[in-house]
Amino acid sequence: MDEEVERRIEYFHMLLGLAAGIVSGMFGASGGLIGLVTGYSGFFLTRIIFKLSQDDFPMNKWVSKGAMPFLMFWLPTWIFVYNL
């Protein structure tokens, strides 16, 4: 997998985290489950959208390229929207 695809995967998860943070914030304290389900489904969506196999995009690569950018956008957005 080249660097351009990895960058797009990170941007996709950042956008997904932003959207999940807004929705989670609107649901309040129970929005954590929504965010976690959205983040995990992002792993499968990434494989479908970018047409990657299990060998191209394993779970341990997703943790660094997908889950961390997602968490870095989802948690602050969720906290911010929840406290509005």
C-alpha positions as CSV (number, residue, x, y, z in Angstrom):
1,M,0.0,0.0,0.0
2,D,1.4,3.4,-1.0
3,E,1.6,6.5,1.1
4,E,-1.2,8.2,-0.8
5,V,-3.7,5.5,0.1
6,E,-2.5,5.6,3.7
7,R,-3.1,9.4,3.9
8,R,-6.6,9.0,2.4
9,I,-7.4,6.3,5.0
10,E,-6.3,8.7,7.8
11,Y,-8.3,11.6,6.3
12,F,-11.4,9.3,6.0
13,H,-11.1,8.3,9.7
14,M,-10.7,11.9,10.8
15,L,-13.8,12.8,8.9
16,L,-15.6,9.8,10.3
17,G,-14.5,10.7,13.8
18,L,-15.7,14.3,13.4
19,A,-19.2,13.1,12.3
20,A,-19.3,10.4,15.0
21,G,-18.4,13.0,17.6
22,I,-21.2,15.3,16.6
23,V,-23.7,12.5,16.7
24,S,-22.4,11.1,19.9
25,G,-22.5,14.5,21.5
26,M,-26.2,14.9,20.6
27,F,-27.0,11.6,22.3
28,G,-25.2,12.6,25.5
29,A,-23.5,10.1,27.8
30,S,-24.7,7.1,25.9
31,G,-23.0,8.4,22.7
32,G,-19.9,6.4,23.6
33,L,-21.4,3.3,22.2
34,I,-22.3,5.0,19.0
35,G,-18.8,6.3,18.6
36,L,-17.2,2.9,19.2
37,V,-19.5,1.1,16.8
38,T,-18.8,3.8,14.2
39,G,-15.1,3.6,14.6
40,Y,-15.0,-0.2,14.3
41,S,-17.2,-0.1,11.3
42,G,-14.7,2.3,9.8
43,F,-12.3,-0.6,9.6
44,F,-14.6,-2.5,7.3
45,L,-15.7,0.6,5.3
46,T,-12.0,1.3,4.6
47,R,-11.5,-2.1,3.1
48,I,-14.6,-1.7,1.0
49,I,-14.0,1.9,-0.2
50,F,-10.3,1.5,-1.0
51,K,-10.7,-2.1,-2.2
52,L,-8.1,-3.5,0.2
53,S,-7.6,-7.2,1.1
54,Q,-6.8,-8.5,4.6
55,D,-3.1,-8.7,3.7
56,D,-3.0,-5.1,2.5
57,F,-4.8,-3.7,5.5
58,P,-4.6,-5.9,8.7
59,M,-6.1,-5.0,12.0
60,N,-2.7,-3.9,13.5
61,K,-2.2,-1.4,10.7
62,W,-5.7,-0.1,11.2
63,V,-4.9,0.7,14.8
64,S,-2.2,3.2,13.8
65,K,-3.7,4.5,10.5
66,G,-7.4,4.5,11.3
67,A,-8.3,4.1,15.0
68,M,-5.9,6.7,16.4
69,P,-6.9,9.5,14.0
70,F,-10.6,8.5,14.6
71,L,-10.1,8.8,18.4
72,M,-8.2,12.0,18.2
73,F,-11.2,13.7,16.4
74,W,-14.1,11.8,17.9
75,L,-13.3,12.3,21.7
76,P,-12.7,16.0,21.6
77,T,-15.7,16.6,19.3
78,W,-18.0,14.4,21.5
79,I,-16.9,16.3,24.6
80,F,-17.3,19.7,23.0
81,V,-20.8,19.0,21.5
82,Y,-22.0,17.3,24.7
83,N,-21.0,20.3,26.8
84,L,-22.8,22.8,24.6
